[in-house]
Amino acid sequence: MGGAGDLPQGTPRRQRGLRFPGSRRRVSRSAALFDRAQAVLPGGVNSPVRAFRAVGGTPFFVASAAGARLTDVDGRTYVDYVCSWGPLILGHAPPAVLAAIRDAAARGWTYGAPSGAEVELAELVRRRMPAVEMVRFVNSGTEATMAAVRVARAATRRDLILKFDGCYHGHGDGFLVKAGSGVATLGLPDSPGVPAGVAGLTLSVPFNDVAAVEEVFQRRGADLAAVIVEP
């Protein structure tokens, strides 16, 4: 996100990627929007990662995007390596996708009933990925992981799931969990509002630690419904 080279010597490293060259005027609109947002949105954002707390500074607000670039409300342009956290594999506002969206929107955008487009898309997914026998469409990754874990628990009649430290699977209570005091120890809540009883159904071990995974399976394998890992 540029501009680090123009910062005064000694600027904390965690802030370097979020300061902008030039005057405060360059970020005043984003700052003003963030102030307004904090009065009406918890934390000023609708997803915690957008608050930039992990990297320092305050968020910039986007005005528009096209292709591989974002433009913020202060007119600054960025090369977008995040792509809305994954789904924008075709970039921002590709013409073919825009045309398809306009065509679909002209026929109405939600019905509360099935449509042929759902069937066609599911068939297309299955043709492209033969291992996927059936498809359930959802609105977010959180919904997808929650549904997958529920299916696994129903199929196995087991309750525990295994995840890996630092991996993100959405904001379902069962995923907002940190490791307990030892391998195969029940997880602990990693966010206010997550009941200990729910967190206790999730085990978490270090990523890429084969020995830790083997130990979990030796001790608790008979109780595990699923292992979930970021691709």
N, C-alpha and C positions, 0 to 999 in steps of 0.2 A: 504493500500500500504506500510505498514511496515517500520521499521527503526526509528520510533519516539523515542523509548527508548534509542537510541544511540546518541541523539542530545544533545548539550550543554544546561545546565540549562538556562532558559530565552529565548529560541528560540520561536518566535511568534507561537501561536497555529495554525494559518492558514497555516503555512509552515511545520508543523510537519509531516503531512502525505505524503509530497512530497520530503523530503530529504532522502538520502540513506546513510547507514552506510559505513564506510571505506573512501577511498580517493576519490578525484574528478575524478580520472580515471574511476570509476564505471559509471559515467554519461557523460563522455566526448563525446562518440559517439552520444548519444541523443542530447546533447548540440550542437555539430557540425552540426547535421542534422537540428536542429531547426534554427540555423543561416542560413544555406543554404536555408531552406524552406522560411524564411522571405524575401529572395531576389526574390522569384519567385511565392509565394502564399500569398495573402492578409492575414496578421496576422500570417502567417506561417502555417496555417491549412486550411482544406477544410470544416470545420464545427466549428463555434465559441466555442462550448462546449469543443472541443479537446484542446483548448489553456490553459486550467486549470486556467483561471483567477478567477473563482468563489472560488477556494480553495487555490490559491497561487502557486508560483513556476512556473516551465516550464514543458512542457509535456515530457514524455518518449516516445520513438519510438519503435514500436513493430516489432520484427523480425519474430516471428512465434507464433502459438497457437495450442493447442491440448487439447481436453476434456474441463476441467474447468480451464486451466492454460494458461497464456500469458508469453512469454519470450521476453524481450526487447533487443535492439541492444547491450547492455552492458552485456548481459548474465544473467540478474536478472529475476527471475520467480515470477509471481503473481497469486493468486487465483482470477479469474475473476467473480466479482459479477455484472458487468454491462452487459455483454453478448451483446455487440454492441448495447446497449440501447434497448434491448428487443427481437430482432428476433431470436437470437441463443438459442432457447429453447432446442435444442439437444446438445448444446456445440459446441466446435470448431472442425471442420474436422472429424465428425463421419464417420467411414468407409463406412457404407451403403449409406450415402449421397454423399460421394466422388465417389463411384462407379456409382451412378445414374448420377452425373454431368459429369463424364468422358464419359459415354454411350451417354448422350444427346449431349455433345460437339462434339463427333465424327460425328454426323449427321448435324452439323452446329449450331451456337448459336443464330442467329437472322435472320429472313427471310423478315421482312417488310410485311408479309402476315399472315393470320390466320394459326394455326396448330391444329391438333387433341388434343395435350397435353393441350391446353388451355381449351377445352371443358371438357376433363376428370377431370382436376383439379377443375373446377367450379362445376361439378356434385358431386365430392367428398366433397367439402365444403358444398354444399346444403344438402347432405345426413347426414353429421355430425352435421349441424346446420340448422334444418328445418325452423327456422324463417327467414333465409336468402334466399329470393326467387330468387334473381339474384345477380351476382357478376361482379364487374369491377376490373380488375387487373391493378395496377399502380406500379411505381418504388420506391415510398417513402411514408412515412406518410404525408409529406407536400402535395403531390399530392392527397392523399386519402381525407384529410380534406378539401382541396379546392374544390374537386369534390362534396363531401357530402354537403357542404354549398351551392354550386351552385344549386344542385338538390333541396335542401330545399327552396331556394329562388324562383326557377322556379315553384315548386309545390304550394307554398303558396302565391306567388306574393307579398311577403313582403321582406324588405331589411335588417332589423336589426338582429344581432345574439347576443347571450349572452354567455360570457365565464367567467371563474373564475380566480381571481388574482393568478399569479404564475404558472398557468398551461401552458404546452407547447403543441402546436398543429402544429408545423412546422414553416417555415419561410415565409409563405404567408403574404402579407401586412396586411390583415384583422385580423391576429392573433398577430401581433407585436404591441399590444395595451395595454396601462395601463389605470386604472380607471380615470374617470373625477373627478370633485370636490365633487360629491355626488352620492348617489344611483340613478340609472336611468339617470345619466348624460352621454352624449356621450363620448366615449373613446378618448384618446389622443395618438398620435404616440409614440411608445416606442423604435424607432430605426430611425436613419437618413435615409431619402429616402422614408419614408412612408408618403404619402399625408394625410393631415388632413381630407380631404373629405372621404378618405377610412377608416381611423381610426374612424371617426364619425359614421360609420355603425356598430360598435362593442361596446357593453356594457360589463363592467367587474365589478364583485362584489366579495367580500371575499368568499373563499371556505367554505362550510359548514355553511353559514349564511342564514338560511331559511327565516328569516324576510326580508333580502335584496332581495332575489329572489322573494318573494311574492310582495314586493313593486314594483320591476321592472315589474312584470306581471300586477299589478294593473294600473300602469302608462303607460306602453308601450306594453302591451301584444298583442294588435291588430296589432302592427307593427313588432313583432318578427317572424322570419322565422325558427329559430332553437336555441337550447341550446346545447353547446358543452362542454364536460367535460372529463378529463382524466379518464380512467377506474381504 
